[in-house]
Amino acid sequence: MSKILLLDTNFSSAPIFQCLSQLGHEVYVVGDNPDDYLARVSGSYCRVNYSDYDALSRFVDVGCYDYILPGCNDLSYKMCARLGLSSVDGLAATETINNKRSFRAFAREINVPSPQAYFEGQIPTGKQLIVKPVDAFSGRGVAVVNSGSCSDLQRAISRACAVSAAGECVIEDYIEGQLYSHSCFIDDGNVVLDFFVEEHGTANPFVVDTSRVTWDMELKIVSQFRECIQKIARELNLVDGLVHTQFVVRDGEFWLIEITRRCPGDLYSQLIELSTGFDYAYCYARYFLKDRLGLPCAVDKKNWILRHTMSLSSTGDLGFFSFHFPLKIERFVPLKSAGSQVKESPYGRMAILFVRADDAFELDEIFQRTLRRELYSVGV
């Protein structure tokens, strides 16, 4: 079997590590935090700060790995691109996708619907705007402001730039509507299998913490969205594999918000697998191994699953969870121990919860309770 390096030690990459190990591969993991999940449990952890390209390059040269895989963060994918791996996109395409300002310009150029972006000093009045770091994640440094308030806008810009590694932000129209994600696998620029997921933020409006697979997306949107992804894939000459996108739907129209090529975090792979029976983590990994096994045209299993990241809207202490509604808990993944201080979302998480329902009606009831933050409380 092969010697494989996985660039990520976060718990969300555990399904990728596990599937590769079960296939008999020798899997090593690297990262700079020895307290991360895979650093502690994999038995093959090497402490390397892979944001340091020179250090990573030296480590890779010595290790003689057959394959190198990105995990569940944009940096890991970018570093794979910098290493020049044929299994990932080139640096130019990676930058276009991962930099929010670059992606807005690209989407406008190829006529793919996305929010209108503005340069500072050219912003029209009477607009509700959202200001984001160009390269941050999980809602960090994001703020919604009115274009008529110069002081609020400047504060939002300063805050976003402070969070950005590049020290830059994007200012764009704030599109109100329902947030979804779309995960698909492409071969030769064609979408061959995809999933739509409804997403919400309850502790922080800019951080997804509650989601479920949606089975009834409007067919017109499904068709048009697939066409957009295929257009992006062909224009950027994307390599085969996962394309994961967030988008907003309102009144039968949609706008692309973010796009990435790496596996999404917070065990998104497990939401898809539990809901559909499809082994998302293995499918993600196999493209980097040049495994050309065919994908199913569709999935025929439909399970009613809620995924919820248990987090707080303000910093507090974790003692226990008190559930206020009978639940069929499919999986409970603790991220903090009793007695820990938990920072507010997006800087802290307590656990990932997967709940199973018997039918769509029961799932919707649980889902609505979760959105109202009535499903449980946290005691000390």
C-alpha positions in Angstrom: 0.0 0.0 0.0 0.9 3.7 -0.2 2.6 6.1 2.2 0.3 9.1 2.5 0.7 12.5 4.2 -2.4 14.3 5.4 -2.1 18.1 6.0 -4.5 18.5 8.9 -4.8 17.3 12.5 -8.3 18.7 13.2 -11.1 16.3 14.3 -13.0 17.0 11.0 -10.2 15.3 9.1 -10.6 12.1 11.1 -13.0 10.4 8.6 -10.4 11.0 5.9 -7.6 9.5 8.0 -9.8 6.6 9.1 -10.9 5.6 5.6 -7.3 5.7 4.3 -6.0 3.7 7.2 -8.8 1.1 6.7 -7.7 0.7 3.1 -4.3 -0.3 4.4 -2.3 2.8 3.7 0.4 4.1 5.9 -1.0 7.6 6.8 1.0 10.4 8.5 -0.5 13.6 9.7 1.1 17.0 10.2 0.2 20.2 12.0 1.4 22.7 14.6 -1.0 21.8 17.4 -0.1 18.6 19.4 -3.4 18.9 21.2 -5.5 18.5 18.0 -7.5 15.3 17.7 -5.4 13.5 15.1 -2.2 14.6 16.7 -3.2 12.7 19.8 -4.9 9.6 18.4 -3.3 8.8 15.0 0.0 7.4 16.2 1.7 9.0 13.2 1.8 12.7 14.1 4.7 14.8 13.1 4.8 18.4 14.4 5.3 20.6 11.3 3.8 24.1 10.8 2.7 23.6 7.3 1.9 27.3 6.9 5.7 27.5 6.7 6.3 26.5 3.1 10.0 25.9 3.4 9.6 23.7 6.5 6.8 21.7 4.8 8.9 21.3 1.6 11.9 20.0 3.5 9.7 17.6 5.5 8.0 16.3 2.3 11.4 15.8 0.5 12.7 13.7 3.4 9.5 11.7 3.8 9.2 10.4 0.2 5.4 10.2 0.3 3.4 8.6 -2.5 0.5 11.0 -2.0 -0.2 14.2 -0.1 -3.7 15.2 0.8 -5.2 18.5 2.1 -7.5 18.2 5.0 -10.5 20.4 6.0 -9.0 23.9 5.8 -8.1 26.3 2.9 -4.5 26.6 4.0 -3.8 22.9 3.6 -5.1 23.0 0.1 -3.1 26.1 -0.8 0.1 24.5 0.5 -0.6 21.4 -1.6 -0.9 23.8 -4.6 2.4 25.5 -3.7 4.0 22.1 -3.6 2.9 21.7 -7.2 0.9 18.5 -6.8 -0.9 17.3 -9.9 -3.9 16.2 -7.8 -4.8 19.8 -6.8 -5.5 23.0 -8.8 -2.7 25.3 -9.8 -1.8 28.3 -7.6 -3.7 30.8 -9.8 -6.9 28.9 -9.7 -6.5 28.2 -6.0 -6.1 31.9 -5.3 -9.1 32.8 -7.5 -11.2 30.4 -5.5 -10.0 31.0 -2.0 -9.7 34.8 -2.1 -13.1 36.3 -1.8 -12.3 39.5 -3.7 -10.7 37.5 -6.5 -13.6 35.2 -6.7 -16.1 38.1 -6.9 -14.2 39.6 -9.9 -13.9 36.2 -11.6 -17.7 35.4 -11.1 -18.6 38.8 -12.6 -16.2 38.2 -15.5 -17.8 34.9 -16.5 -21.4 36.0 -15.6 -22.0 33.7 -12.6 -24.4 35.2 -10.0 -22.6 36.5 -6.9 -22.9 39.6 -4.7 -21.7 42.9 -6.2 -18.4 43.9 -4.7 -17.2 47.5 -4.3 -13.9 49.3 -3.9 -13.6 51.6 -1.0 -14.5 55.2 -2.1 -16.9 53.9 -4.8 -19.7 52.6 -2.7 -23.2 53.9 -3.5 -25.4 55.2 -0.7 -28.5 53.4 0.6 -26.9 49.9 0.5 -26.8 47.3 3.1 -23.3 45.9 2.9 -21.3 43.0 4.3 -17.6 43.3 5.0 -15.4 40.2 5.1 -11.7 39.4 5.3 -10.7 38.1 1.9 -9.1 35.0 3.3 -10.6 34.2 6.7 -13.2 31.6 7.6 -16.0 30.7 10.0 -17.5 34.2 10.2 -14.4 35.8 11.7 -14.2 39.5 11.2 -17.5 39.7 9.3 -20.0 42.6 9.8 -23.1 43.9 8.2 -23.3 47.8 7.9 -25.3 50.4 6.1 -23.3 52.3 3.4 -24.6 55.6 4.7 -22.7 55.2 8.0 -19.1 56.0 7.2 -17.9 55.4 10.7 -19.5 52.0 10.9 -18.1 51.0 7.6 -14.6 52.1 8.5 -14.8 50.1 11.8 -16.0 47.1 9.9 -13.1 47.4 7.3 -10.5 47.8 10.1 -11.9 44.7 11.9 -12.0 42.6 8.8 -8.5 43.6 7.7 -7.1 42.8 11.2 -8.4 39.2 10.9 -7.2 38.7 7.3 -3.7 37.1 6.8 -3.3 39.4 3.8 -4.6 42.4 5.6 -7.4 42.9 3.1 -11.2 42.8 3.0 -14.0 42.6 0.5 -17.1 45.0 0.6 -20.2 43.7 -1.1 -23.9 43.7 -1.2 -25.5 41.9 1.7 -28.0 39.4 0.2 -30.7 38.3 2.5 -32.1 34.8 1.9 -31.8 31.2 2.8 -28.2 29.9 3.0 -27.4 26.5 1.4 -24.2 24.6 0.6 -23.7 22.4 -2.5 -21.1 19.6 -2.4 -20.4 18.0 -5.7 -17.8 15.8 -7.4 -16.6 16.7 -10.8 -15.0 14.6 -13.6 -13.7 16.4 -16.7 -15.5 19.6 -15.7 -18.9 17.8 -15.3 -20.9 17.4 -12.1 -21.3 13.7 -11.6 -22.9 13.6 -8.1 -24.0 16.3 -5.7 -25.8 17.2 -2.5 -27.7 20.3 -1.3 -27.7 21.2 2.4 -29.8 23.8 4.2 -27.6 25.8 6.7 -28.3 28.2 9.6 -26.3 30.1 12.2 -28.0 30.2 15.6 -25.2 31.3 18.0 -23.7 33.6 15.4 -25.5 34.6 12.2 -22.3 34.4 10.2 -21.3 30.9 11.4 -23.1 27.8 10.3 -23.9 25.6 13.2 -27.2 23.8 12.2 -27.8 21.9 8.9 -29.6 19.1 7.1 -29.6 17.6 3.7 -32.4 19.0 1.6 -34.2 16.7 -0.8 -36.6 19.2 -2.4 -34.5 22.0 -3.9 -36.3 23.7 -6.8 -35.4 21.8 -10.0 -34.7 25.0 -11.8 -32.2 26.1 -9.2 -30.6 22.6 -9.2 -30.1 22.7 -13.0 -28.8 26.3 -13.1 -26.5 25.8 -10.2 -24.9 22.7 -11.7 -24.3 24.7 -14.9 -22.6 27.5 -12.9 -20.3 25.0 -11.2 -19.4 23.3 -14.5 -18.7 26.7 -16.0 -16.4 27.6 -13.2 -14.7 24.2 -13.4 -14.0 24.6 -17.1 -13.0 28.3 -17.0 -10.4 27.5 -14.3 -9.5 24.1 -15.6 -10.2 22.5 -12.2 -8.8 19.1 -11.5 -11.3 16.3 -10.8 -12.7 16.0 -7.3 -14.7 17.9 -4.7 -16.2 21.4 -5.3 -17.9 22.8 -2.2 -20.0 26.0 -2.5 -22.2 28.1 -0.3 -24.9 30.1 -1.8 -28.0 32.2 -0.9 -31.5 31.6 -2.4 -34.2 34.3 -2.5 -37.4 34.4 -4.6 -36.2 31.7 -7.0 -32.7 33.3 -7.6 -29.4 32.4 -6.1 -26.0 34.0 -5.5 -22.7 32.2 -5.0 -21.1 33.3 -1.7 -18.0 31.1 -1.3 -16.3 28.2 -3.0 -13.6 25.8 -2.0 -11.9 22.5 -3.1 -11.1 21.1 0.3 -13.4 18.9 2.5 -15.7 21.1 4.7 -15.2 21.1 8.4 -17.4 20.3 11.5 -17.8 16.7 10.2 -19.8 17.8 7.2 -18.7 14.5 5.6 -20.6 12.6 8.3 -23.8 14.6 7.7 -23.8 13.4 4.1 -22.9 9.8 5.0 -25.5 9.5 7.7 -28.2 11.1 5.6 -27.5 9.3 2.3 -25.2 6.3 3.0 -22.6 7.8 0.6 -19.0 7.6 1.8 -18.2 11.3 1.3 -14.7 11.2 3.0 -13.5 8.2 1.0 -14.8 9.8 -2.3 -13.0 13.0 -1.4 -9.7 11.2 -0.7 -9.8 8.9 -3.7 -9.4 11.7 -6.2 -6.0 12.6 -4.7 -5.0 8.9 -5.0 -6.0 8.9 -8.7 -8.6 6.2 -8.0 -10.9 6.3 -11.0 -13.7 4.0 -9.6 -17.0 5.2 -10.9 -19.5 7.2 -8.7 -23.1 6.3 -8.4 -25.4 8.5 -10.5 -27.6 9.1 -7.4 -28.1 7.9 -3.8 -31.2 5.9 -2.9 -31.0 6.1 0.9 -32.8 8.9 2.7 -32.3 9.3 6.4 -33.5 12.3 8.4 -30.4 13.7 10.1 -29.7 17.0 11.9 -26.1 18.2 12.4 -25.6 20.8 15.0 -22.4 22.4 16.3 -23.0 23.1 20.0 -21.5 26.6 20.7 -22.2 29.7 22.7 -23.2 33.2 21.6 -21.0 34.6 24.5 -18.1 33.2 26.4 -19.1 30.9 29.2 -18.1 27.7 31.2 -19.2 24.2 30.3 -20.5 22.0 33.0 -23.2 19.9 31.4 -25.8 19.8 28.6 -29.5 19.6 29.6 -31.7 18.4 26.7 -35.3 19.7 26.7 -36.7 17.3 24.1 -36.5 13.6 23.6 -33.8 12.8 20.9 -32.4 9.9 19.0 -28.8 10.9 19.2 -26.9 9.2 16.3 -23.5 10.6 17.3 -22.2 13.0 19.9 -18.6 14.2 19.4 -17.3 16.2 22.5 -14.8 18.9 21.8 -14.5 20.3 25.3 -14.5 18.7 28.7 -16.5 19.7 31.7 -15.0 22.7 33.5 -13.6 24.2 30.3 -14.2 27.9 29.4 -15.8 28.1 26.0 -15.3 31.2 23.8 -18.1 32.6 21.9 -18.8 31.5 18.3 -16.8 31.3 16.1 -13.9 31.0 18.4 -15.2 28.1 20.5 -17.2 24.9 20.1 -18.4 22.4 22.7 -19.5 19.4 20.6 -20.9 18.2 17.3 -24.3 16.6 17.6 -26.0 14.3 15.0 -29.7 13.6 15.7 -31.8 11.1 13.7 -35.6 11.5 13.1 -38.1 9.0 11.9 -39.5 11.2 9.2 -39.4 14.7 7.7 -42.1 16.1 10.1 -40.1 15.0 13.2 -36.8 16.3 11.8 -38.5 19.7 11.0 -39.8 19.9 14.6 -36.3 19.2 16.0 -34.7 21.5 13.5 -37.0 24.4 14.4 -36.3 23.9 18.1 -32.6 24.0 17.4 -32.9 27.2 15.4 -34.8 28.8 18.3 -32.0 27.5 20.6 -34.6 25.6 22.6 -33.2 22.1 22.1 -30.8 22.2 25.1 -29.2 24.5 27.6 -25.6 24.5 29.1 -25.2 24.3 32.9 -22.2 24.8 35.2 
